[in-house]
Amino acid sequence: MASAVSLSARDARRIALAAQGLTGARPPRPSRGRLDAMLGRLGMVQIDSVNVLARAHYMPGFSRLGAYAVDHLHEAAYGRRRHLFEYWGHEASLIRLDLQPALRWRMSRAGEGRGIYGGLARFGRERPDFIAEVLRQVETRGALSARELEDCGRSAGSWWGWSDGKRALEWLFWAGRVTTAARRGFERVYDLPERVLPAEILAAPTPSDEEAHRTLVRVAAGALGVATERDLRDYWRLDPPDARAAICALVDEGDLLPASVEGWDTEAYLAPGAAAPARLKARALVSPFDPLLWERPRAERLFGMRYRIEIYTPAHLREHGYYVLPFLWGDRLAARVDLKADRKTRRLLVQAAHLEPRAPPDTAAALADELGLLGTWLDLDEIAVAARGDLAPALAAATRLMPSAPG
């Protein structure tokens, strides 16, 4: 085994940002090609139903590229020449299509009732005939949403409020027997993989579980730059034994380099070729569901920010707000803002703004510029800053002084 590379905390932080494509080098006109390159780098983007500001899968592109065309993401995920597919990666995710074979082990285990949410696994054991009937409907009728199933049998108080038909479709989705053909709004439309995914992907050989885990850890390492075992495991939600075996094999092969990082009490691993940029002037609002923030202890190690999403916290107990986005300025998370897109009044609401320790003195001005870009991207006409948080007064003043307001 090679001797461990020694990294300063600053270098580790910059390596991580560069690996995530958060260096500040945004294109003046984000193209489909630039979006595709970003998706290739990350491997996947998380899907979530929260729409307070923008859907979770839209935001990583904005954070890295600026005001890109969301239609480009739709085409990549659901168009005729798609190269993303929906499946369980970190959570429900849009994943690089070439990684589909590397996730078949998860589909196989789900079909056996392993590695799948407990309630859904139980449903699979108890209702195999019903699931087979739902699959038959998809086979014979074509792409269907859950509410288009015949006799789907909704029962009051069902799991997550789902009908039995929805449960059956989700079990089939976990098991890889159906996939997402399209979205109607946020409603998933299911179809057979052979009618949705390219034939060459379906014909690709299925790797062994061990080879698949190595592939996924290799992608995670490239997207993280420098990471602990837990960071690498969490990226794809791998089981600890599977992740450890993959990491050991990749170290032996030279595809991961052992590393020690200043201030980290756990061994780290460096992706070959990962380097800290000498100059970095990133400016980005980072969604709670961004890969940079998936592993909260990692964000705290890198940036010194203890970040928790407070959507499910009672209002009177929230510290920073409801839908709070950290603001990356330079190589630091310099602030956090509670944002909402009020589409009826066409305003971007800054419901709270808090400054982080050691934030650069020009944080308010930089954040105002980023909010202006966000407002333009979301087709909002005005930024409204509420008087909550220690950054709010300076941010309100900076938004009034912006040379060109959104709209």
C-alpha positions in Angstrom: 0.0 0.0 0.0 1.3 3.5 -0.9 2.1 5.8 2.0 -0.7 8.3 2.9 -0.8 11.7 1.2 -0.8 14.5 3.7 -3.3 17.3 3.1 -4.0 20.6 4.8 -7.6 21.4 5.7 -7.6 24.2 3.0 -6.3 21.8 0.3 -8.9 19.2 1.2 -11.7 21.8 1.0 -10.5 23.0 -2.4 -10.0 19.5 -3.7 -13.6 18.7 -2.7 -15.0 21.8 -4.4 -13.0 21.2 -7.6 -14.3 17.6 -7.7 -17.8 18.9 -7.4 -17.3 21.4 -10.2 -17.7 24.3 -7.8 -14.7 26.4 -8.7 -16.5 29.6 -10.0 -15.6 29.0 -13.6 -19.2 29.3 -14.9 -19.8 29.5 -18.6 -21.4 32.7 -20.0 -24.1 30.6 -21.8 -24.6 27.2 -20.2 -25.0 24.6 -22.9 -26.5 21.1 -22.9 -22.9 19.9 -23.2 -21.8 21.7 -20.1 -24.8 20.2 -18.2 -24.0 16.7 -19.5 -20.4 17.1 -18.3 -21.6 18.2 -14.9 -23.9 15.2 -14.6 -21.1 12.9 -15.7 -18.8 14.3 -13.0 -21.4 13.9 -10.2 -22.9 10.6 -11.4 -26.4 11.5 -10.3 -28.5 14.3 -8.8 -31.1 13.7 -6.1 -34.8 14.0 -6.8 -37.1 15.4 -4.1 -40.7 16.7 -4.1 -40.0 19.9 -2.1 -40.8 22.8 -4.4 -40.4 25.8 -2.1 -37.7 27.3 -4.3 -37.0 24.8 -7.1 -37.0 21.1 -7.4 -33.9 19.4 -5.9 -32.7 18.0 -9.2 -32.7 21.4 -10.9 -30.6 23.2 -8.3 -27.1 21.5 -8.7 -27.0 22.7 -12.3 -27.8 26.2 -11.3 -25.2 26.1 -8.5 -22.5 25.0 -10.9 -23.5 26.6 -14.3 -25.7 29.5 -13.4 -28.9 30.2 -15.4 -29.0 27.0 -17.5 -32.1 25.8 -19.5 -34.0 23.3 -17.4 -35.3 21.8 -20.6 -31.8 20.4 -21.1 -32.2 18.4 -17.9 -35.6 17.2 -19.0 -34.2 16.0 -22.3 -31.3 14.2 -20.6 -33.7 12.4 -18.3 -36.8 11.8 -20.4 -36.0 12.7 -24.0 -35.7 10.4 -26.9 -31.9 10.4 -26.6 -31.8 10.2 -22.8 -28.6 9.5 -20.9 -30.0 9.6 -17.4 -32.5 7.2 -15.7 -34.4 7.2 -12.4 -33.4 4.8 -9.7 -32.3 4.7 -6.1 -28.8 6.1 -5.9 -28.1 8.3 -2.9 -31.9 8.6 -2.6 -34.3 8.7 -5.5 -32.1 10.1 -8.2 -31.4 10.8 -11.8 -28.4 8.6 -12.5 -26.0 8.3 -15.4 -27.4 5.7 -17.8 -24.1 3.9 -18.2 -24.2 3.1 -14.5 -27.4 1.1 -14.8 -25.6 -2.3 -15.0 -23.6 -1.3 -11.8 -26.9 -1.0 -9.9 -28.5 -4.3 -11.0 -27.3 -5.9 -7.8 -29.5 -3.5 -5.9 -32.5 -4.4 -8.1 -31.8 -8.1 -7.6 -31.6 -7.7 -3.8 -34.8 -5.6 -3.8 -36.6 -8.3 -5.7 -35.5 -10.7 -2.9 -36.8 -8.3 -0.3 -33.3 -7.1 0.8 -32.1 -3.5 0.8 -35.6 -2.1 0.4 -37.7 -0.1 2.8 -39.3 -2.4 5.3 -42.9 -1.6 4.5 -42.4 -2.1 0.8 -40.4 -5.3 1.4 -43.3 -6.7 3.5 -45.8 -5.7 0.8 -43.8 -7.6 -1.7 -43.9 -10.7 0.4 -47.6 -10.4 1.2 -49.0 -9.4 -2.2 -47.0 -11.2 -5.0 -50.1 -11.9 -7.1 -51.3 -8.3 -6.9 -47.8 -7.1 -8.0 -47.8 -9.5 -10.9 -51.2 -8.2 -12.0 -49.9 -4.6 -11.9 -46.9 -5.6 -13.9 -49.3 -7.3 -16.4 -51.2 -4.0 -16.8 -48.0 -2.1 -17.6 -47.0 -4.8 -20.1 -50.3 -4.8 -21.9 -51.5 -1.1 -21.6 -48.1 0.7 -21.8 -46.8 3.5 -19.7 -49.0 4.2 -16.6 -49.1 6.4 -13.6 -50.4 4.9 -10.3 -53.8 6.6 -10.6 -54.2 5.1 -14.1 -54.1 1.5 -12.9 -57.4 -0.4 -12.9 -58.8 -1.5 -9.5 -55.7 -0.3 -7.7 -57.5 -0.6 -4.3 -56.8 2.6 -2.3 -57.2 2.1 1.4 -57.5 4.8 4.1 -54.3 5.3 6.1 -52.1 3.4 3.7 -48.3 3.6 3.9 -47.3 7.2 2.9 -50.9 7.6 1.8 -50.1 5.4 -1.2 -52.6 3.2 -2.9 -51.8 -0.5 -3.2 -51.2 0.1 -6.9 -48.6 2.7 -6.1 -46.9 0.3 -3.7 -46.8 -2.4 -6.3 -45.3 0.0 -8.9 -42.7 1.2 -6.4 -41.8 -2.4 -5.5 -41.4 -3.2 -9.2 -39.4 0.0 -9.6 -37.0 -1.0 -6.8 -36.6 -4.4 -8.4 -35.9 -3.0 -11.8 -38.9 -4.5 -13.4 -40.3 -1.1 -14.4 -38.6 2.3 -14.8 -39.7 5.9 -15.1 -40.8 6.7 -18.7 -41.8 10.3 -17.9 -43.0 12.7 -15.3 -46.3 14.6 -15.4 -45.6 17.5 -13.2 -44.0 15.5 -10.4 -46.1 12.3 -11.0 -44.0 9.3 -12.0 -45.1 7.4 -15.2 -43.9 3.8 -15.2 -43.1 1.5 -18.1 -41.0 -1.5 -18.9 -37.2 -0.9 -19.1 -37.1 -2.4 -22.6 -39.5 0.3 -23.8 -37.6 3.1 -22.2 -33.9 2.4 -21.9 -31.6 2.0 -24.9 -31.1 -1.6 -26.1 -27.3 -1.3 -25.7 -27.6 -0.5 -22.0 -30.0 -3.4 -21.3 -27.7 -5.8 -23.3 -24.6 -4.7 -21.4 -23.3 -7.6 -19.2 -24.2 -7.5 -15.5 -21.0 -7.1 -13.4 -20.4 -9.1 -10.3 -21.6 -7.4 -7.1 -18.0 -6.8 -6.2 -17.1 -5.2 -9.5 -20.3 -3.0 -9.4 -19.4 -1.8 -5.9 -15.9 -0.8 -7.1 -17.5 1.1 -10.0 -19.8 3.0 -7.7 -17.1 3.8 -5.2 -14.8 5.0 -8.0 -17.5 7.4 -9.2 -18.1 8.6 -5.7 -14.4 9.2 -5.2 -14.2 11.2 -8.4 -17.2 13.3 -7.4 -15.9 13.9 -3.8 -12.1 14.3 -4.5 -11.1 13.4 -1.0 -13.3 11.4 1.3 -13.5 9.1 4.3 -14.9 5.5 4.0 -18.3 6.8 5.3 -18.4 9.6 2.7 -17.7 7.1 -0.1 -20.3 4.6 1.3 -22.9 7.3 1.8 -22.7 8.6 -1.8 -24.5 5.5 -3.1 -25.9 4.2 0.3 -23.7 1.1 0.2 -23.7 -1.4 3.0 -20.5 -1.0 5.1 -19.0 -4.5 4.2 -19.6 -3.9 0.5 -18.0 -0.4 0.6 -15.0 -1.5 2.7 -14.2 -4.4 0.3 -14.5 -2.1 -2.7 -12.3 0.6 -1.1 -9.6 -2.0 -0.2 -9.6 -3.3 -3.7 -9.4 0.2 -5.3 -6.5 1.1 -3.0 -4.7 -2.1 -4.0 -5.3 -1.3 -7.6 -4.0 2.3 -7.2 -7.5 3.8 -8.0 -7.7 5.3 -4.5 -4.8 6.8 -2.5 -4.7 6.8 1.3 -4.6 10.3 2.7 -4.5 12.1 6.1 -6.3 15.4 6.3 -5.5 18.1 8.9 -8.2 18.1 11.6 -9.8 14.8 10.4 -9.7 12.0 12.9 -10.5 9.4 10.3 -8.4 8.0 7.4 -9.3 9.5 4.1 -8.9 8.5 0.5 -7.8 10.7 -2.5 -9.0 10.2 -6.0 -6.0 10.0 -8.4 -5.5 13.2 -10.2 -7.5 15.2 -7.7 -5.8 18.5 -6.9 -6.4 21.7 -5.0 -6.8 24.7 -7.4 -4.5 27.6 -6.6 -7.2 30.1 -7.4 -10.8 29.5 -6.6 -13.6 32.1 -6.6 -16.8 30.0 -6.4 -20.1 31.7 -5.9 -23.1 29.4 -5.4 -26.3 28.9 -3.5 -26.2 25.2 -2.5 -29.4 23.2 -2.1 -30.0 21.1 1.0 -30.1 18.1 -1.5 -26.8 19.0 -3.3 -24.1 16.3 -3.3 -21.8 18.7 -1.5 -24.1 18.5 1.5 -25.4 14.9 1.4 -23.1 13.7 4.3 -23.6 16.4 6.9 -20.6 15.4 9.1 -18.4 15.8 5.9 -19.7 19.3 5.3 -18.8 20.2 8.9 -15.3 18.7 8.5 -14.7 20.6 5.3 -16.4 24.0 6.1 -16.9 24.1 9.8 -20.7 24.5 9.2 -23.1 22.4 11.2 -26.0 22.2 8.7 -29.4 20.6 9.3 -32.4 20.9 7.1 -35.2 22.3 9.3 -38.3 21.5 7.1 -39.5 19.0 9.6 -38.7 21.0 12.7 -41.6 22.9 14.3 -41.5 26.6 13.3 -40.7 27.9 16.8 -37.7 25.6 17.1 -36.1 26.5 13.8 -32.7 28.2 14.1 -32.1 29.4 10.6 -35.5 28.9 8.7 -37.6 26.5 6.7 -35.7 25.9 3.4 -32.2 27.1 4.1 -29.4 27.2 1.5 -25.8 27.7 2.4 -24.0 30.3 0.3 -20.6 29.3 -1.0 -18.3 32.3 -1.5 -14.7 31.6 -2.4 -13.8 28.3 -0.7 -16.1 28.9 2.3 -19.7 28.5 3.2 -20.0 32.1 4.2 -23.8 32.5 4.9 -27.1 30.7 4.9 -30.4 32.0 3.6 -34.0 30.8 4.0 -35.5 31.2 0.5 -38.9 30.9 -1.1 -40.1 31.5 -4.6 -43.4 33.3 -4.3 -44.7 32.6 -7.8 -48.0 34.4 -7.3 -46.3 37.7 -6.6 -43.2 36.9 -8.7 -40.9 37.6 -5.7 -37.8 35.8 -4.4 -38.4 35.9 -0.6 -35.3 35.9 1.6 -37.0 35.0 4.9 -33.8 35.0 6.9 -30.1 35.6 6.2 -27.3 34.6 8.6 -23.6 35.2 8.4 -21.1 32.4 9.2 -18.0 33.0 11.2 -14.9 34.1 9.2 -17.1 35.1 6.3 -15.4 37.5 3.8 -16.4 41.1 4.2 -18.0 41.3 0.8 -20.3 38.4 1.4 -23.5 40.5 1.4 -22.7 42.0 -2.0 -21.7 38.6 -3.5 -24.9 37.0 -2.2 -27.0 39.8 -3.6 -25.5 39.2 -7.0 -26.2 35.5 -6.7 -29.8 36.1 -5.6 -30.3 38.3 -8.6 -29.1 35.6 -10.9 -31.4 33.1 -9.1 -34.4 35.4 -9.5 -33.8 35.8 -13.2 -33.4 32.0 -13.6 -36.7 31.4 -11.8 -38.5 34.2 -13.7 -39.1 36.3 -10.6 -39.2 40.1 -10.7 -38.1 41.2 -7.2 -36.0 40.2 -4.2 -37.6 40.8 -0.8 -35.4 40.5 2.2 -37.1 40.1 5.6 -35.5 41.5 8.7 -34.4 38.2 10.3 -30.8 37.2 10.8 -27.6 39.1 11.4 -26.9 39.4 7.6 -30.3 40.7 6.7 -29.7 44.5 7.0 -26.5 44.4 4.8 -28.1 42.0 2.3 -31.2 44.2 2.0 -29.0 47.2 1.4 -26.9 45.3 -1.2 -30.0 44.1 -3.1 -31.2 47.8 -3.4 -27.8 48.8 -4.8 -27.6 46.0 -7.4 -26.8 47.5 -10.8 -29.5 45.4 -12.5 -32.3 43.8 -10.5 -34.0 40.6 -11.8 -36.8 41.2 -14.3 
